[in-house]
Amino acid sequence: MTDYLQVSTTTDSREAGMALISSAVGAKLAASGQVFGPAGSAFWHLGELGAGEEWQVFLRTTGERYAELEAHLIENHPWDNPEVTYTRIDGGSAAYLEWLRRETSS
């Protein structure tokens, strides 16, 4: 059985988020992606508490393509150390999951 994942990161602008999802989906590392925001954010950066606005980026992929997608996001992200995490998709319609698998096949 294939593992299905929702991968997330954040960016400082909608444009940066759209560039990430466009390049990842274009490379078939993800089947789809969305950008939401802005969202208020608080974080530690270089030992200081920071606050600002970020855009949330979500992509759907398979476990087989995750390592390539992670590397792609980190390489193309405007930040030096971006958050890249995933959550397993434990269920969904069979037709959708088959589409996700097919669209990310290498």
Helices and strands as residue ranges (DSSP letters): E 4-11, H 14-26, E 32-45, E 48-62, H 63-76, E 85-88, H 94-103
